Amino acid sequence: MYDYIDTSVTDGVARIELNRPNQFNALNRVMVKEIVSTLTMYDRDDEVRVLMLTGKGRAFSAGADIDEMVSETPISLELLNQFADWDQFASLKKPLIGAVHGYVFGGGFELALCCDLLIAAEGTTFAFPEVNLGVMPGAGGTQRLTKLIGRTRALRWLLTGERMAVDEAKACGIVIDVVHPEALESEAHKYATTLAAKPPLSLRMIKDAVNYAVDVPLREGMGYERKNFYALFASEDQTEGMCAFVDKRTPQFKGK
C-alpha cells in the first residue's frame, strides 16, 4: 500500500514504521507525504487512540534525502512548498509516541521532535548536521529544539552540527526514557497502550492545552486550560470516570 512505510494497528495503537533501511530511512518527499497522510488518517480513526512512529533497520532516520535537494533553487523550493506537509504534524490531536534508535539526524531529528514523547534505545545519537552542508534545518528544527531545551543549548547543537548522545538528550528533556535496544519496540508499545487505556477526549484536551501553553502568557494559557476542563464535563467519559472512582471499579472509556 505504501512505498516507504509500514503500518499496523494493535490495542488501539497505530504504528507507522519508516521503511528505507538500506538508506538509513532517509526522508524523501514521497516518504514524508506517506507518513503525514497515514498519521492524519489514524488521527481521525475512532479505533485508534495513540499514534506511534518508529524506524526499520539500523537507524530511525539519518536525515533528508540530499539527492532530492542538491539541484534545487530558492524559486523551485518556494513553488514546491514541501514543508506544507511538515506543517500538518502540528494538527495531530492524538498523542504521538516516537521510538527512536541509531541515527536521528537532520530531518530525522526534526521528525522525532514532532512527536509528543520520545523513547530511545541505548546508543542512539542525535544531530543537526545541516550547517556542515551549507544550509540549516528547514522543517522546524531550530524552532522546536529551541522551545524544548532553550536558546543557548539549542545554538550549541545547531551551530556546530555536533552529535548528541542519548544520555544528554534525556538530560535536556528531549527523551523521556532510554531502554535496551532489544526492548525498544516492546517498551514503546507498552507505554502507548498505557495511554490508549486513558479517556481519549482527556488525552486530546491535555495535548491541546499544553501545545497552547508554549506560545502564550500564563494568564491566557490558564483561561484556555479552564475552557478545556469545562468542556470535558460534557463527555460521557467524565461521568464514567468519576462514577467508577466512587464505585471503586475500573472505568470503561469510550471516547464520547
N, C-alpha and C positions, 0 to 999 in steps of 0.2 A: 504493500500500500504506500510505503514511503521509500525514498531513495537513501536517506541519510539518518534516519532514526528508527528505533523500535519502540513499540508501546504495549502496555498491558494494564489491566485493572484488577486489583486484588484487595479485598477487605476495605473497599471504599477509597483506596489509594490508587491514583493514576500515575503510572511510572513511564517516564519518557527517557529513553537511553540514546545518547549520541552514538552513531554507528558509522564512523570512518576510522576504525582503529589503525589502519595502515598509514594514515595521515595524522595520527595522534589527535583525531577528532577536530582537525582544523575546520573552522566555521566558514563555509561558503554561503553565498546569499540564499540559495535554494534550501540549504540546511536550516538557516535561521527562520525562513518562512515556514518550514515544516514544524519547527519547534514552537513558534508563536501560534500558528493556526491550531496545532494539536492542543496546546495548553488552553487556548481560548475555548476550544470545543469542550474540553473536560471541565473548564470553569463553569460552563452552562449546563453540565450534566448532573441531574439530581442524584444519580447513583454514586457520584464521585464527591468526596468530602475534602480530600487533601491531594495536592499535586507533588510529585517527586521527580527530580531531574538528576541523571547520572550519566556516566560515560563508559563505553566499552573499550577494553584493551588497557594499554599502559598509561593512559592519561585521561583526565576529564576532558581537557581541551588545551592544545598548545597555542591557540590563538586564531586569528583570522587567516584565511587563505590568501597569502600575499600575491599569488599568481593572478588573482582576480583584480588586484588594485594597482599593480606596478605601472600600468599604462594609462591610468585614469588622469583626468584633468579636473580643475575646480568646476568647470561647466558640466562635464559628464557626471560628476558626483552629485551636483545640485539637481540635475534632471533625473538621475537615478533615484535619489531620495531614499537610499537604502535604510537609513536609520528610522524611518517611519515604522518599520517592522519592530525595531527595538523598543520604540515608544509604547508599544502595546503591553509590554511586561508590567508597566505601572497600572494597567487597568484590571489586572487579575484580582479577583475578590477572595479566592480561597488561599489558604496557606500553601506556600511553595517551599518544599524542603530540598536542599541540594546535598547530594552525596558525592564528594569530590576526592580525587586521588591523583597521584603522579604529578603531571604538569597542569597548572592552572594559570595560563599566561595570556596576556593581552586581551583579546576578545573573549577568551575563555574565562578570564578573571572577571571581566565585565558581566558575562553571563552568570557567573557564580554570585556576583553582587546583586543581581536581580532577584535572587532567592531570598526568602524571608529569614530562613535559618540554614546554616551550613554545618554539616558533619563531615569531617575529613579523616582520611586514613593517615596513619603514621608515615612520614616520609614525603608527604605532599608538599609541593613548592609553588608559591605564588609569585607573580611578577607582572609588571607593566614594562616590557622592553621596547615599546614603540619609539622612545627617544633615540634609541640606537639605530633606528631606521630612518631618522629624519622627520618623524611625524609625532603624533601624540594620540592618546585614546580618544575615540570619537563616539562611542556608544554609551557614554555615561560614566566612564572610569574615573575621570577627575572629579566628578560631582558626587557620585555615590561613595567613593572611598573617603573623600574629604568629610562628608556628612557623618560617616561611620567612625572614623578614627581621628578626625581633627586636621587642621590645615598643615601644621608643621610635620607631623608624621606622614601625612599623605604626600607632601612635597618630597620627602626623603626618597620614597619609593618611585615616585613619578619622574623626578629629575634625574635619578641615577640609573633607573632600569634594573636595579639590583634584585636579587631573588630573596624572597621572604620565606623562612622556614615555617612549618606548620605550627610549631610551638609559639612563635612570635605572632602569627596570625590569630592564634587563640588568645594570647595576652592582649592583643589590640581589640578584641571583640569581634573579629571577622568570622571566626569559627566558634561554635558553641561546644563542640566535643571532638576529641581526637581518639580514634579507635584503631585496633589492629586491622591491617588491610583485608584480611580474610573475613573480618566481621563487619566491614563497612556496609555492605548491602543489607545484611540482616538487622544491624543496629539502626540504620536509617529507616528501614521499613517498620521496625518496631516503634520508633519514635513517631513516624507518620500515622500508624494505626492507632497509637495512643491519642493523637489529635483527632483522628477520624471518629473516635468514640464520643467526642465532645459535641455539644449542640452546634450545628453548622452556622446558625444565624449569629450566635455569640462569637464564633471564630471570625466571621465576616466583619462584624461590627468592631471587634477589637483591632483587627488589622487595619480597618479603615481609620479608626481614631488615632492609632499610633502613626500611620503614614501622614495624617493631617498634622500631627504634633511636630513633625520635623521642620516645617516651614512657617509656623505661626507663633506669636507670643503666647505665653502661658494662659492668660485670661481668655483669649479667643479659643485656644485648644480645650480649656475646661468647659466652655459653653458647648463646643462640638461634642465632647465626650458625653455630656449630660443628655443631649438630644439622642444620641445612640443608645444610652442607658434607658431612657424613657421608651424609645421605640421597641426595645426588646420585651417590654411588658405587654405588647400586643401579640406576642408569639405564644403558640401552644407549648413550645419547649420551655418557656419560662414557667408556665403553670405546672408542667410535668416535672421540671427540675426541683421546684420548691415543694411541691406535694410529695415527691419521692423522698426529699430530705426529711420532711416532717414524718412520713410513714416509715422511715428507715429502710428503704428499698432502693434498688438500682434503677435510675431513670432510663426511660426508653425515648431517646430523642429522635425526632422525625424531620427536623429542618423546616418546621412550619410555625 
